[in-house]
Amino acid sequence: MAVENTSDLLGQAVRLHQQGRLDAAQALYRRVLDLDPRQFDALHLLGVIERQHGHAGRAVELIEEALRVDPQQARAHCNLGAALQDLGRVDAALASYEAALRLDPAYALAWDNRGNTLRRLGRLAQALDSYERALGINPALADAWCHRAIALHELGRHADAVASAEQALAARPAYADAFVALGHALQALDRHADGIDAYDRALALAPQAADTWCARGTALKKSGDLAGALHCYEQALALRPAYALAEHYRANTLRALGQRDAAVASYRRALDLGADADDIRFSLAALGEADQPATAPADYVKHLFDQYAGRFDRHLVDVLGYRTPALLDSLLRPHLAAPSVEAALDLGCGTGLCAPFLRPLARHVTGIDLSQRMLDKAAELDLYDDLVCADIVAWLAERPASCDLAVAADVLVYIGDLAPLFARVRQALRAGGLFAFSCEAGGDDDHGFAIQPSNRFAHALAYVRPTAQAAGFDVVVTESAVLRQDHGRGVDGHLVLLRAA
């Protein structure tokens, strides 16, 4: 009987593996290991096949066993990192990629994989550097261009992300993930038609990608095609029935289409699937189907304005006819005791629409907002001395008697119960300091405030006045005004000026 040769078996197994005949290759790798249990290549490549079959835990065991035989193999460290990342063990994955790069600093794929792990850890600048090191070694590495585009998009550098995704597609024209990355970046630039085209091209290559259907739905919804968006979310759910985010977005779209009962049912299903409970309950409260909350969820507000930052000013001013900063300026000026004060706060400053009138009124102007992307836009104005990403109420608690003027334009619409805010603003103001703000007109008999179908709170003056007085303010003046337009109709509101007693 002929004796099997491990080298010949291994060569056959590698050829089968390269041809994609994984089961046959796997059987031969196992025969090699029967003959030589410490054969490095058989252990390593059998681990690679286990990962290809979706068995990441077994892959880790086999590749670690191979590395105990020969720890100097960069490729094995890289493949171990990939399996560890599949298991969500990102710190261990990062250590494996860095081990690979110590052995082979010119290993472009390891730099790319290291970047992916850093991105999962939220270390975006380091991830970007890792992708660029990969591209410095191999400028034609499509994966690195694609992953770089994703990191740039997450950093808010959307035009650069478009260029990077296009480089990926130049290197690999039929690359679905790169079309998706391109679509995300174009959507962030408000180029919705181009974004939809990119998603269509991705879906032509990978029609079963539920995430891409969901992203296409979001682009269609932003472009005003609600029926098309609904179809996309339903396609995503047909492919992945337990897709919580798609169900949540489907509910939002049904609500925008006026299908209230269907929206309520969809929100409840999204809640059951594990969608953000605070967001869902907030939306249900706006539809009268849940208890009224005291404020909008902080993550909801942050996400809303992070997504809105690039088009915020144009949409508010050109589409919604927003004029609250100018109205507050007119309300405030007659009551200032001096031409300028020492310190002013712009609470919920957004992109800085109040800054042009505040800058001449104060020697030091600080803007505070939950959305870093909004603050990045505000910084471009060069009108603030400080910009702070923080929750207003929590931030004010640490700064007693530190300012003379505070304004809050279109901020109280995300806060129902005003007592905590008023107390903190009063604490932060020096005696005689002024607080000017807007709120939408409305409220209910039980609370004096109410969440509206727009997901914004409205307040009754009969609630605002005593709440301000209880916090230690005198009410200087109130005015009624139309604050903005909503679907062609004016939104009534109140302008209020308080003085710290």
Secondary structure, 3 states (H helix, E strand, C coil): CCCCCHHHHHHHHHHHHHCCCHHHHHHHHHHHHHHCCCCHHHHHHHHHHHHHCCCHHHHHHHHHHHHHHCCCCHHHHHHHHHHHHHCCCHHHHHHHHHHHHHHCCCCHHHHHHHHHHHHHCCCHHHHHHHHHHHHHHCCCCHHHHHHHHHHHHHCCCHHHHHHHHHHHHHHCCCCHHHHHHHHHHHHHCCCHHHHHHHHHHHHHHCCCCHHHHHHHHHHHHHCCCHHHHHHHHHHHHHHCCCCHHHHHHHHHHHHHCCCHHHHHHHHHHHHHHCCCHHHHHHHHHHCCCCCCCCECCHHHHHHHHHHHHHHHHHHHHHHCCCCHHHHHHHHHHHHCCCCCEEEEEEECCCCCCCHHHHHHHEEEEEEEECCHHHHHHHHCCCCCCEEEECCHHHHHHCCCCCEEEEEECCCHHHECCCHHHHHHHHHHEEEEEEEEEEEEECCCCCCCEEECCCCCEEECHHHHHHHHHHCCEEEEEEEEEEEEEECCEEEEEEEEEEEEC
